[in-house]
Amino acid sequence: MDIEYLREFLELTRCLNYTKTAAKVHITQPTLSKHIVSLEKELGCKLLERDRRKVILTPEGNILAAAATEIVESYDSAQARISEVQRSAPIHVGGVLHDATISSIVSIGATFIDQAGLSPVIYHYNDSSSIDDLIQDEIDISVTNCGTDEMEEMGLRFLPMTRSRFVALVSADNPLAGYSSITMDQLRNARFIKFADRYASSGWRTIESVCHNHGIVPRTRIVLDHNATNYCTVPLDDNDVMILQANMPQLRFLSDFSRVAVVPIDDDDAAFHLYCIYKAENEERLRPVLEAYSRARKIVLSHGMNAGGGLLVGKR
């Protein structure tokens, strides 16, 4: 039995007028009539007698009206208690939390969350697909790179967080290592490192999309058994290129102890876009946390922490 049909029936018992009731419950009169007929079919009895001048409750209708009042009140009370439990339950956040800008946003946001006395937030640092974790309700918010079309197809909502430009990690013997910056076109003949782990899958789709935008069909070398914490340890041949986020803090130290160069890519579309992604049905519960992150994001970006600077490595 649909609880909303019972609400409409109760309003009809008060108004005893289909037109007025339909207006009050914000549906059309034919729709209201269908809902009442549905109740009558489900219960196997006539609930209302109706003629041109008036509507009268049948004896069965009077019985349902008394019961429906208790049912609706009990349902609303249970829903309120459930909402209270959900509001006080911890909120689980996972994804690309090691990103320098995201880490700053989350840290400042945590301060706002604590000051407001909101539900505690538990952070999950792992290399699994946080989108899969979100779909399976293992986390409430996924901070990750994902295409907007892909998210909309899955029925997910998202809040923009940051934009992290592409950088190319290349061997010190690669001719591109001597440049202060390059374009995607200069990677036309390169072999791209493609990590075959769940964590990297959405990032690779972004890389592939940008390549296609520039008329590049990327040749790839598949790399297994690596994750976000040790991508940079993959040995690179002279023609290999590894596309990473400019905001990865370890990149600035690589040239000090490893024979690699980190070269920024200049094209406007060469960037990963990170979002706070969540299910639509959880939006109301998550809104205070999302607002805290949005507020923190403005502070972080106003201080220029999304520039991804300090990564220019080269001679030219």
Backbone hydrogen bonds, N-H to C=O, Kabsch-Sander energy under -0.5 kcal/mol:
donor,donor_aa,acceptor,acceptor_aa,energy
5,Y,2,D,-0.5
6,L,2,D,-1.5
7,R,3,I,-1.8
8,E,4,E,-2.3
9,F,5,Y,-2.4
10,L,6,L,-2.6
11,E,7,R,-2.2
12,L,8,E,-2.1
13,T,9,F,-2.0
14,R,10,L,-1.1
15,C,11,E,-2.5
16,L,12,L,-3.2
21,T,17,N,-2.3
22,A,18,Y,-2.7
23,A,19,T,-1.8
24,K,20,K,-2.0
25,V,21,T,-2.2
26,H,23,A,-0.6
27,I,22,A,-2.3
32,L,28,T,-2.2
33,S,29,Q,-2.4
34,K,30,P,-2.1
35,H,31,T,-2.1
36,I,32,L,-2.2
37,V,33,S,-2.4
38,S,34,K,-2.1
39,L,35,H,-1.9
40,E,36,I,-2.4
41,K,37,V,-2.5
42,E,38,S,-2.2
43,L,39,L,-2.3
44,G,40,E,-1.8
45,C,40,E,-1.5
49,E,56,I,-3.5
51,D,54,K,-2.3
56,I,49,E,-3.0
58,T,47,L,-2.0
62,N,58,T,-2.2
63,I,59,P,-1.8
64,L,60,E,-2.4
65,A,61,G,-2.5
66,A,62,N,-1.8
67,A,63,I,-2.2
68,A,64,L,-3.8
69,T,65,A,-1.5
70,E,66,A,-1.2
71,I,67,A,-2.5
72,V,68,A,-2.9
73,E,69,T,-2.1
74,S,70,E,-2.5
75,Y,71,I,-2.6
76,D,72,V,-2.7
77,S,73,E,-2.1
78,A,74,S,-2.5
79,Q,75,Y,-2.6
80,A,76,D,-2.1
81,R,77,S,-2.1
82,I,78,A,-2.6
83,S,79,Q,-2.5
84,E,80,A,-1.9
85,V,81,R,-2.1
86,Q,82,I,-2.6
87,R,83,S,-2.4
88,S,84,E,-1.5
89,A,85,V,-0.9
91,I,120,P,-2.7
93,V,122,I,-2.9
94,G,141,I,-2.5
95,G,124,H,-0.8
96,V,143,V,-4.0
97,L,95,G,-2.2
99,D,96,V,-0.8
100,A,247,N,-1.5
103,S,99,D,-3.2
104,S,100,A,-1.7
105,I,101,T,-2.6
106,V,102,I,-3.1
107,S,103,S,-2.2
108,I,104,S,-2.5
109,G,105,I,-2.8
110,A,106,V,-2.2
111,T,107,S,-1.2
112,F,108,I,-1.6
113,I,109,G,-2.5
114,D,110,A,-2.4
115,Q,111,T,-2.6
116,A,112,F,-1.8
117,G,114,D,-1.1
118,L,113,I,-2.1
122,I,91,I,-2.7
124,H,93,V,-2.9
125,Y,123,Y,-0.6
126,N,124,H,-0.8
130,S,128,S,-0.8
133,D,129,S,-2.0
134,L,130,S,-2.0
135,I,131,I,-2.6
136,Q,132,D,-2.2
137,D,134,L,-1.7
138,E,133,D,-2.8
139,I,133,D,-1.1
140,D,92,H,-2.8
141,I,92,H,-2.0
142,S,277,I,-2.6
143,V,94,G,-3.1
143,V,141,I,-0.5
144,T,142,S,-0.8
144,T,275,Y,-1.8
146,C,273,H,-0.8
151,M,147,G,-2.3
152,E,148,T,-2.4
153,E,149,D,-2.2
154,M,150,E,-1.4
155,G,152,E,-1.2
156,L,151,M,-2.7
157,R,278,Y,-2.8
159,L,276,C,-2.4
161,M,274,L,-2.5
162,T,274,L,-1.4
164,S,272,F,-3.0
165,R,163,R,-0.6
166,F,270,A,-2.7
167,V,244,L,-2.0
168,A,263,V,-3.3
169,L,167,V,-0.6
169,L,242,M,-3.0
170,V,168,A,-0.7
170,V,261,A,-2.3
171,S,237,D,-0.5
172,A,259,R,-2.2
174,N,171,S,-1.8
177,A,174,N,-2.3
178,G,175,P,-1.1
179,Y,176,L,-1.8
182,I,264,P,-2.2
186,Q,183,T,-1.0
187,L,184,M,-2.2
188,R,185,D,-1.4
190,A,187,L,-1.5
191,R,239,N,-2.5
192,F,190,A,-0.6
192,F,219,R,-3.3
193,I,241,V,-2.4
194,K,221,R,-2.4
195,F,193,I,-0.6
196,A,223,V,-2.6
197,D,195,F,-0.6
199,Y,127,D,-0.7
200,A,197,D,-0.6
201,S,197,D,-0.6
201,S,198,R,-0.9
204,W,200,A,-2.6
205,R,201,S,-1.7
206,T,202,S,-1.5
207,I,203,G,-2.2
208,E,204,W,-3.0
209,S,205,R,-2.1
210,V,206,T,-2.3
211,C,207,I,-2.5
212,H,208,E,-2.4
213,N,209,S,-2.0
214,H,210,V,-1.1
214,H,211,C,-0.9
215,G,212,H,-1.8
216,I,211,C,-3.0
219,R,190,A,-0.7
221,R,192,F,-2.6
223,V,194,K,-2.4
230,N,227,N,-1.8
231,Y,227,N,-0.6
233,T,230,N,-1.3
234,V,231,Y,-1.7
240,D,237,D,-1.6
241,V,191,R,-2.3
242,M,169,L,-2.1
243,I,241,V,-0.5
244,L,167,V,-2.4
244,L,242,M,-0.6
246,A,165,R,-2.5
248,M,245,Q,-1.6
251,L,248,M,-1.7
252,R,249,P,-0.9
253,F,250,Q,-1.3
254,L,250,Q,-0.7
254,L,251,L,-1.0
255,S,251,L,-0.5
256,D,253,F,-1.2
257,F,253,F,-0.7
257,F,254,L,-1.3
258,S,254,L,-2.0
260,V,258,S,-2.1
261,A,170,V,-2.8
263,V,168,A,-2.8
263,V,261,A,-0.6
265,I,166,F,-1.8
266,D,182,I,-3.0
270,A,267,D,-1.4
271,A,269,D,-1.9
272,F,164,S,-3.4
274,L,162,T,-2.8
274,L,272,F,-0.6
275,Y,144,T,-2.6
276,C,159,L,-2.8
277,I,142,S,-3.0
277,I,275,Y,-0.7
278,Y,157,R,-2.3
280,A,155,G,-0.8
282,N,279,K,-1.5
283,E,280,A,-1.6
286,L,282,N,-2.4
287,R,283,E,-1.4
289,V,286,L,-0.6
290,L,286,L,-2.6
291,E,287,R,-2.8
292,A,288,P,-1.7
293,Y,289,V,-2.3
294,S,290,L,-2.5
295,R,291,E,-2.3
296,A,292,A,-2.3
297,R,293,Y,-2.8
298,K,294,S,-1.6
299,I,295,R,-1.4
300,V,296,A,-2.6
301,L,297,R,-2.9
302,S,298,K,-1.8
303,H,299,I,-0.9
303,H,300,V,-0.8
304,G,301,L,-1.6
305,M,300,V,-1.7
307,A,304,G,-1.1
313,V,262,V,-0.9
313,V,311,L,-0.6
315,K,178,G,-1.7
316,R,178,G,-2.3
